[in-house]
């Protein structure tokens, strides 16, 4: 018995023959299907990770951590990003051991050599940037090191904190001004003030007053408006340090063409950072200029020194447009070569699609980090940090101010309201109190 799908008769085959122009469209449609399968998730997110990010900003840390943990152990191109995401969640929930582990994994890869090996880099060049291991923009790398250092500092592991804060102060690429300078740069010292200040604090704890003075002098030179952090020997005499991460950091988005990524919003688009206000047991504290934001990540994201540049991606986009233009010309000539036109257009579209910008970024970043050294009476206190007049803030009941030494407390404040927290948090409740040192 003949197969129902036997070869058609010559007459039938002739009737099914495609015209040259139709063959072009079939070819292009096939190319489109192939292109659409390339780099379909330029943000490195899926619905589960998106929910985890929403949970994080709503203060729902348990479901956020559960969602991110399976991704943080996968050694793929998003390994660093997913560990940075998980570290943010666990730090906000005071799971200091878990946060340290996550940030340290990210730190190891960021500082390793050969992660984006030749094969992976070739795939990134010919297909899409997302095949490269995400290491973040320079300001994102600095924040990985800073948050790791902050965890060590809270745990009073000052030597490891010192190393992490030093790593946050890597050299930057200063590209100068004008387009002609894009391929020429000089190394420039970092102006990441929060790391300089915390590094100075670490040197004080390690009995290196000379090195501490160097760091604090650097702070005073770079940011005279932060003199309140240094007056009256405050770094050495405060007994409570509040490290407050506030607001939403920069988001990486496409700018018109899909091959160009930019960070938004710009600082001027949403206005200045609100000053911090602190009350202790219901009484406002005169911060004496301490509530000036020492860093604005939205501004750093616009600073070319804190960005990476990928001219390969832009070149691919330009070449792709050129090939598609030549292909269109071939198809419109008096004696069109549809096969050549289809090949050129498909190749151009494929190259253009492969130039899709990498939109991965660390969504949990704050806009700023306030460092608020306080001198308050020894004992337990209720402390509230608030911003503006819209009720954005956070309250902790039972914060311990030691008689000697210093206790450091981390707060992550977003616009989502939350009932007062109680010290110690549940993640630390079963542990012995951190020893108080000088």
RODO-2510 file (C-alpha; in nm, 4 decimals, decimal comma):
residues 438
     n   res          X          Y          Z
     1     x     0,0000     0,0000     0,0000
     2     x     0,1276     0,3409    -0,0886
     3     x     0,2228     0,5703     0,1973
     4     x    -0,0317     0,8495     0,2320
     5     x     0,2533     1,1004     0,2071
     6     x     0,4074     0,9537    -0,1120
     7     x     0,5833     1,1882    -0,3532
     8     x     0,3415     1,4080    -0,5488
     9     x     0,2957     1,3676    -0,9207
    10     x     0,4913     1,5976    -1,1523
    11     x     0,1813     1,8062    -1,2133
    12     x     0,1172     1,8419    -0,8417
    13     x     0,4810     1,9147    -0,7703
    14     x     0,4749     2,1882    -1,0304
    15     x     0,1730     2,3472    -0,8664
    16     x     0,3520     2,3422    -0,5277
    17     x     0,6676     2,5064    -0,6603
    18     x     0,7435     2,8351    -0,4863
    19     x     0,8090     3,1521    -0,6756
    20     x     1,1512     3,3124    -0,6168
    21     x     1,0039     3,5943    -0,4128
    22     x     0,8046     3,3498    -0,1968
    23     x     1,1174     3,1430    -0,1403
    24     x     1,2826     3,4600    -0,0065
    25     x     1,0050     3,5118     0,2462
    26     x     1,0133     3,1456     0,3548
    27     x     1,3885     3,1745     0,4009
    28     x     1,3555     3,4955     0,5983
    29     x     1,0828     3,3495     0,8174
    30     x     1,3074     3,0531     0,8985
    31     x     1,5892     3,2927     0,9807
    32     x     1,3547     3,4885     1,2059
    33     x     1,2665     3,1728     1,3992
    34     x     1,6338     3,0976     1,4467
    35     x     1,7105     3,4537     1,5542
    36     x     1,4231     3,4642     1,8012
    37     x     1,5741     3,1715     1,9896
    38     x     1,8962     3,3643     2,0595
    39     x     1,9464     3,5331     2,3931
    40     x     1,5808     3,5484     2,4812
    41     x     1,6445     3,6543     2,8412
    42     x     1,8862     3,9507     2,8286
    43     x     1,7974     4,0425     3,1887
    44     x     1,9030     3,7092     3,3381
    45     x     1,5629     3,6854     3,5055
    46     x     1,2657     3,4523     3,4847
    47     x     0,9253     3,4763     3,6554
    48     x     1,0533     3,3060     3,9708
    49     x     1,3480     3,5431     4,0060
    50     x     1,1200     3,8404     3,9356
    51     x     0,8958     3,7294     4,2237
    52     x     1,1996     3,6938     4,4488
    53     x     1,3021     4,0515     4,3702
    54     x     0,9495     4,1762     4,4470
    55     x     0,9502     3,9783     4,7742
    56     x     1,2843     4,1301     4,8699
    57     x     1,1586     4,4860     4,8344
    58     x     0,8438     4,3927     5,0274
    59     x     1,0537     4,2567     5,3153
    60     x     0,9467     3,8964     5,2487
    61     x     1,2927     3,7474     5,2767
    62     x     1,2109     3,3792     5,3302
    63     x     1,0323     3,3208     4,9975
    64     x     1,2895     3,5380     4,8200
    65     x     1,5761     3,3278     4,9548
    66     x     1,4013     2,9980     4,8752
    67     x     1,3479     3,1079     4,5166
    68     x     1,7057     3,2253     4,4638
    69     x     1,8987     2,9457     4,6356
    70     x     1,8628     2,6873     4,3537
    71     x     1,9901     2,9422     4,1004
    72     x     2,2811     3,0539     4,3199
    73     x     2,4367     2,7053     4,3097
    74     x     2,4214     2,6761     3,9300
    75     x     2,7652     2,7545     3,7893
    76     x     2,6387     2,9222     3,4749
    77     x     2,6786     3,2723     3,3297
    78     x     2,4488     3,4134     3,6025
    79     x     2,6323     3,2546     3,8966
    80     x     2,7783     3,5821     4,0262
    81     x     2,4546     3,7746     3,9753
    82     x     2,2377     3,5173     4,1504
    83     x     2,4767     3,4999     4,4455
    84     x     2,4759     3,8795     4,4699
    85     x     2,0964     3,8708     4,4658
    86     x     2,0881     3,6002     4,7328
    87     x     2,3477     3,7830     4,9430
    88     x     2,1283     4,0949     4,9464
    89     x     1,8287     3,8953     5,0683
    90     x     2,0185     3,7108     5,3421
    91     x     2,1958     4,0245     5,4651
    92     x     1,8652     4,2100     5,5001
    93     x     1,7342     3,9091     5,6965
    94     x     2,0469     3,9074     5,9198
    95     x     2,1518     3,5614     5,8018
    96     x     2,5095     3,6806     5,8186
    97     x     2,6700     3,3405     5,7585
    98     x     2,4571     3,2758     5,4516
    99     x     2,5087     3,6282     5,3197
   100     x     2,8841     3,6019     5,3699
   101     x     2,8906     3,2730     5,1773
   102     x     2,6890     3,4140     4,8867
   103     x     2,8879     3,7362     4,8547
   104     x     3,2169     3,5482     4,8891
   105     x     3,1230     3,3191     4,5997
   106     x     3,0469     3,6244     4,3894
   107     x     3,3701     3,7888     4,5051
   108     x     3,5789     3,4853     4,4071
   109     x     3,4534     3,4851     4,0498
   110     x     3,4702     3,8640     4,0117
   111     x     3,8363     3,8566     4,1105
   112     x     3,9314     3,5424     3,9171
   113     x     4,1144     3,5353     3,5848
   114     x     4,0016     3,3388     3,2805
   115     x     3,6366     3,3050     3,3778
   116     x     3,5265     3,4321     3,0398
   117     x     3,7536     3,1920     2,8544
   118     x     3,8195     3,1919     2,4817
   119     x     3,5299     2,9613     2,3932
   120     x     3,2789     3,1537     2,6035
   121     x     3,4067     3,4875     2,4742
   122     x     3,3813     3,3668     2,1150
   123     x     3,0205     3,2673     2,1775
   124     x     2,9539     3,6096     2,3249
   125     x     3,1020     3,7820     2,0202
   126     x     2,9222     3,5736     1,7594
   127     x     2,5907     3,5168     1,9350
   128     x     2,4990     3,7264     2,2379
   129     x     2,6567     3,8932     2,5397
   130     x     2,4560     3,6898     2,7867
   131     x     2,6853     3,3929     2,7202
   132     x     2,9527     3,5815     2,9124
   133     x     2,9754     3,5321     3,2868
   134     x     2,8201     3,8367     3,4493
   135     x     3,0699     4,0198     3,6689
   136     x     2,8786     4,3461     3,6861
   137     x     2,9707     4,7042     3,6153
   138     x     3,2535     4,8467     3,8288
   139     x     3,0105     5,0060     4,0758
   140     x     2,8308     4,6709     4,1152
   141     x     3,1612     4,4937     4,1814
   142     x     3,2501     4,7608     4,4371
   143     x     2,9205     4,7000     4,6176
   144     x     2,9777     4,3219     4,6303
   145     x     3,3074     4,3894     4,8066
   146     x     3,1532     4,6584     5,0272
   147     x     2,8643     4,4411     5,1458
   148     x     3,1045     4,1539     5,2144
   149     x     3,3231     4,3904     5,4149
   150     x     3,0195     4,5199     5,6026
   151     x     2,9256     4,1654     5,7057
   152     x     3,2765     4,1052     5,8403
   153     x     3,2687     4,4401     6,0204
   154     x     2,9344     4,3633     6,1871
   155     x     3,0867     4,0316     6,3006
   156     x     3,3928     4,2242     6,4232
   157     x     3,6251     4,0353     6,1903
   158     x     3,8162     4,3525     6,1157
   159     x     4,1053     4,2066     5,9202
   160     x     3,8793     4,0411     5,6633
   161     x     3,6631     4,3539     5,6596
   162     x     3,9737     4,5582     5,5807
   163     x     4,0612     4,3313     5,2877
   164     x     3,7090     4,3500     5,1453
   165     x     3,6891     4,7299     5,1729
   166     x     4,0310     4,7577     5,0071
   167     x     3,9016     4,5423     4,7210
   168     x     3,6110     4,7844     4,6807
   169     x     3,8650     5,0583     4,6025
   170     x     4,0100     4,9103     4,2824
   171     x     4,1473     5,1384     4,0131
   172     x     3,8992     5,2852     3,7678
   173     x     3,9320     5,3491     3,3975
   174     x     3,9179     5,7220     3,3348
   175     x     3,8270     5,7644     2,9679
   176     x     3,8623     6,1423     2,9690
   177     x     3,6362     6,3639     2,7627
   178     x     3,5140     6,3326     2,4049
   179     x     3,4631     6,0423     2,1681
   180     x     3,8299     6,0408     2,0694
   181     x     3,9198     5,9266     2,4192
   182     x     3,7087     5,6105     2,4239
   183     x     3,9948     5,3807     2,3293
   184     x     4,2424     5,5548     2,5596
   185     x     4,2201     5,5643     2,9338
   186     x     4,4290     5,6160     3,2419
   187     x     4,3950     5,4507     3,5780
   188     x     4,2202     5,6704     3,8318
   189     x     4,1799     5,6355     4,2064
   190     x     3,8371     5,5397     4,3269
   191     x     3,6097     5,7982     4,4850
   192     x     3,3993     5,5327     4,6607
   193     x     3,3790     5,7255     4,9869
   194     x     3,1921     5,4682     5,1946
   195     x     3,4749     5,2168     5,1439
   196     x     3,7412     5,4728     5,2406
   197     x     3,5536     5,5565     5,5617
   198     x     3,4958     5,1942     5,6595
   199     x     3,8554     5,1068     5,5745
   200     x     3,9664     5,3818     5,8104
   201     x     3,7412     5,2363     6,0809
   202     x     3,9007     4,8945     6,0275
   203     x     4,2512     5,0370     6,0651
   204     x     4,1447     5,1964     6,3945
   205     x     4,0260     4,8592     6,5216
   206     x     4,3575     4,7067     6,4110
   207     x     4,5620     4,9677     6,6016
   208     x     4,6953     5,1338     6,2885
   209     x     4,6130     5,4958     6,3569
   210     x     4,8537     5,6086     6,0842
   211     x     4,6696     5,4178     5,8129
   212     x     4,3332     5,5194     5,9577
   213     x     4,4385     5,8855     5,9355
   214     x     4,5331     5,8370     5,5692
   215     x     4,1857     5,7054     5,4910
   216     x     4,0021     5,9764     5,6843
   217     x     4,2191     6,2453     5,5209
   218     x     4,1153     6,1002     5,1859
   219     x     3,7484     6,1259     5,2853
   220     x     3,7922     6,4891     5,3937
   221     x     3,9692     6,5774     5,0681
   222     x     3,7181     6,4088     4,8379
   223     x     3,4037     6,5090     5,0277
   224     x     3,4422     6,8131     5,2542
   225     x     3,0640     6,8044     5,3073
   226     x     3,1102     6,4812     5,5064
   227     x     3,3245     6,6463     5,7716
   228     x     3,0637     6,5509     6,0311
   229     x     3,1750     6,1881     6,0023
   230     x     3,5227     6,2841     6,1202
   231     x     3,4702     6,5646     6,3735
   232     x     3,5413     6,5243     6,7467
   233     x     3,7255     6,1973     6,6901
   234     x     3,3874     6,0464     6,6095
   235     x     3,5159     5,7363     6,4202
   236     x     3,7008     5,6228     6,7330
   237     x     3,4443     5,7169     6,9993
   238     x     3,0985     5,6233     6,8672
   239     x     2,9368     5,3211     7,0313
   240     x     2,6710     5,2504     6,7663
   241     x     2,7189     5,2531     6,3911
   242     x     2,4130     5,2326     6,1669
   243     x     2,4828     5,1174     5,8115
   244     x     2,1654     5,2084     5,6239
   245     x     2,1089     5,1087     5,2620
   246     x     1,8244     5,3147     5,1205
   247     x     1,6249     5,3379     4,7993
   248     x     1,6479     5,1708     4,4590
   249     x     1,9666     5,1491     4,2595
   250     x     2,0120     5,1923     3,8837
   251     x     1,8318     4,9753     3,6286
   252     x     1,9870     4,8725     3,2977
   253     x     1,7536     4,9284     3,0034
   254     x     1,7696     4,9553     2,6253
   255     x     1,8137     5,2988     2,4749
   256     x     1,6166     5,2841     2,1487
   257     x     1,8239     5,0286     1,9625
   258     x     1,8479     4,6898     2,1374
   259     x     2,2272     4,6933     2,1051
   260     x     2,2697     4,9893     2,3406
   261     x     2,2151     4,9622     2,7151
   262     x     2,2043     5,2507     2,9608
   263     x     2,1374     5,2885     3,3316
   264     x     1,8237     5,4680     3,4405
   265     x     1,6943     5,6678     3,6092
   266     x     1,9365     5,9555     3,6142
   267     x     1,9575     6,1342     3,9507
   268     x     1,8032     6,4506     3,8100
   269     x     1,5028     6,2534     3,6848
   270     x     1,3861     6,1594     4,0342
   271     x     1,5412     6,4302     4,2475
   272     x     1,7944     6,4339     4,5317
   273     x     1,8240     6,1727     4,8035
   274     x     1,6181     6,2565     5,1098
   275     x     1,8258     6,3211     5,4238
   276     x     1,8195     6,0625     5,6993
   277     x     1,6562     6,1358     6,0340
   278     x     1,7232     5,9316     6,3477
   279     x     1,5248     5,9093     6,6693
   280     x     1,6386     5,7228     6,9797
   281     x     1,3599     5,6300     7,2193
   282     x     1,1361     5,8777     7,0408
   283     x     1,3777     6,1710     7,0690
   284     x     1,5368     6,3130     6,7509
   285     x     1,9140     6,2983     6,7266
   286     x     2,1046     6,5983     6,5938
   287     x     2,3123     6,4298     6,3239
   288     x     2,5369     6,7358     6,2808
   289     x     2,5724     6,6902     5,9065
   290     x     2,5963     6,3109     5,9217
   291     x     2,2811     6,2719     5,7140
   292     x     2,4455     6,3801     5,3906
   293     x     2,4375     6,0814     5,1502
   294     x     2,8009     5,9735     5,0982
   295     x     2,7349     5,7946     4,7687
   296     x     2,4692     5,7985     4,4955
   297     x     2,4757     5,4830     4,2844
   298     x     2,2460     5,6449     4,0280
   299     x     2,5179     5,9047     3,9709
   300     x     2,7967     5,6454     3,9643
   301     x     2,6058     5,4520     3,6983
   302     x     2,6223     5,7603     3,4721
   303     x     2,9940     5,8169     3,5341
   304     x     3,2000     5,6671     3,2530
   305     x     3,4730     5,5661     3,4968
   306     x     3,2242     5,3336     3,6661
   307     x     3,1045     5,1746     3,3405
   308     x     3,2355     4,9069     3,1049
   309     x     3,2416     4,9570     2,7288
   310     x     3,1761     4,6956     2,4604
   311     x     3,2504     4,8348     2,1168
   312     x     3,2213     4,4851     1,9677
   313     x     2,8474     4,4880     2,0322
   314     x     2,7974     4,8235     1,8651
   315     x     3,0104     4,7165     1,5676
   316     x     2,7991     4,4049     1,5228
   317     x     2,4840     4,6143     1,5194
   318     x     2,6246     4,8503     1,2577
   319     x     2,7446     4,5649     1,0350
   320     x     2,4072     4,3922     1,0698
   321     x     2,2226     4,7010     0,9509
   322     x     2,4633     4,7292     0,6574
   323     x     2,4105     4,3708     0,5458
   324     x     2,0328     4,4066     0,5617
   325     x     2,0547     4,7258     0,3552
   326     x     2,2629     4,5572     0,0864
   327     x     2,0229     4,2639     0,0830
   328     x     1,7238     4,4915     0,0374
   329     x     1,9012     4,6601    -0,2534
   330     x     1,9662     4,3226    -0,4192
   331     x     1,5963     4,2374    -0,3992
   332     x     1,4853     4,5615    -0,5667
   333     x     1,7184     4,5615    -0,8676
   334     x     1,5789     4,5177    -1,2225
   335     x     1,7175     4,1641    -1,2240
   336     x     1,6963     4,0787    -0,8577
   337     x     1,9034     3,7999    -0,7070
   338     x     1,6549     3,6776    -0,4500
   339     x     1,8887     3,4128    -0,3135
   340     x     2,1671     3,6624    -0,2485
   341     x     1,9186     3,9122    -0,1076
   342     x     1,7758     3,6534     0,1298
   343     x     2,1197     3,5476     0,2452
   344     x     2,2369     3,9021     0,3102
   345     x     1,9202     4,0066     0,4904
   346     x     1,9175     3,6911     0,7030
   347     x     2,2877     3,7254     0,7867
   348     x     2,2397     4,0911     0,8748
   349     x     1,9358     4,0169     1,0896
   350     x     2,1216     3,7356     1,2651
   351     x     2,4219     3,9579     1,3362
   352     x     2,1953     4,2396     1,4516
   353     x     2,0041     4,0047     1,6816
   354     x     2,3309     3,8760     1,8272
   355     x     2,4269     4,2329     1,9199
   356     x     2,1456     4,2498     2,1748
   357     x     2,2721     4,4357     2,4791
   358     x     2,3226     4,2548     2,8059
   359     x     2,0601     4,4000     3,0411
   360     x     2,1598     4,1973     3,3451
   361     x     2,2105     4,4047     3,6571
   362     x     2,1948     4,3684     4,0359
   363     x     1,8371     4,4742     4,1059
   364     x     1,8678     4,4767     4,4874
   365     x     2,1228     4,7561     4,4982
   366     x     2,0247     5,0625     4,7009
   367     x     2,0579     5,4155     4,5766
   368     x     2,2800     5,5118     4,8692
   369     x     2,4468     5,3869     5,1858
   370     x     2,4287     5,6097     5,4916
   371     x     2,6905     5,5569     5,7626
   372     x     2,5563     5,7019     6,0873
   373     x     2,7942     5,6853     6,3881
   374     x     2,6100     5,7583     6,7138
   375     x     2,7095     5,8133     7,0742
   376     x     2,4201     5,7099     7,2956
   377     x     2,3896     5,5929     7,6533
   378     x     2,4721     5,2267     7,7156
   379     x     2,1745     4,9934     7,7270
   380     x     1,8793     4,8984     7,5079
   381     x     1,7110     5,1537     7,2855
   382     x     1,4400     5,1874     7,0236
   383     x     1,5942     5,3411     6,7138
   384     x     1,4110     5,4693     6,4063
   385     x     1,5709     5,5836     6,0815
   386     x     1,3336     5,7718     5,8509
   387     x     1,3457     5,9668     5,5259
   388     x     1,1339     6,2612     5,4188
   389     x     0,7742     6,3149     5,5209
   390     x     0,6171     6,0085     5,3583
   391     x     0,6668     5,7623     5,6414
   392     x     0,9525     5,5765     5,4740
   393     x     1,1748     5,4314     5,7430
   394     x     1,2535     5,1449     5,9742
   395     x     1,2311     5,0930     6,3517
   396     x     1,4261     4,8485     6,5663
   397     x     1,3319     4,7877     6,9286
   398     x     1,5909     4,6742     7,1819
   399     x     1,9042     4,7857     6,9939
   400     x     2,2006     4,7411     7,2285
   401     x     2,4469     5,0261     7,2776
   402     x     2,7571     4,8868     7,4507
   403     x     2,9305     5,0622     7,7385
   404     x     3,2655     5,0021     7,5718
   405     x     3,3437     4,9495     7,2084
   406     x     3,1052     4,9686     6,9170
   407     x     2,8071     4,7709     6,7872
   408     x     2,7194     4,7893     6,4172
   409     x     2,3677     4,7432     6,2811
   410     x     2,2575     4,7022     5,9221
   411     x     1,9268     4,8327     5,7866
   412     x     1,7811     4,7929     5,4388
   413     x     1,5078     5,0512     5,3880
   414     x     1,2697     5,0637     5,0921
   415     x     0,9397     5,2403     5,0393
   416     x     0,7444     4,9330     5,1540
   417     x     0,6150     4,9788     5,5127
   418     x     0,7060     4,7210     5,7769
   419     x     0,6164     4,6836     6,1454
   420     x     0,8958     4,7496     6,3964
   421     x     1,1673     4,4858     6,4146
   422     x     1,2968     4,3527     6,7450
   423     x     1,6593     4,2959     6,8361
   424     x     1,8037     4,0375     6,8167
   425     x     1,6540     3,9267     6,4840
   426     x     1,5407     3,5668     6,4596
   427     x     1,8495     3,4661     6,2602
   428     x     2,0723     3,5763     6,5500
   429     x     1,8409     3,4948     6,8412
   430     x     1,9912     3,1487     6,8976
   431     x     2,3495     3,2745     6,8789
   432     x     2,5529     3,4238     7,1578
   433     x     2,5896     3,8027     7,1369
   434     x     2,8754     3,9357     6,9298
   435     x     3,1702     4,0281     7,1533
   436     x     3,2194     4,3980     7,1958
   437     x     3,5715     4,5164     7,1180
   438     x     3,7371     4,8516     7,1250
***
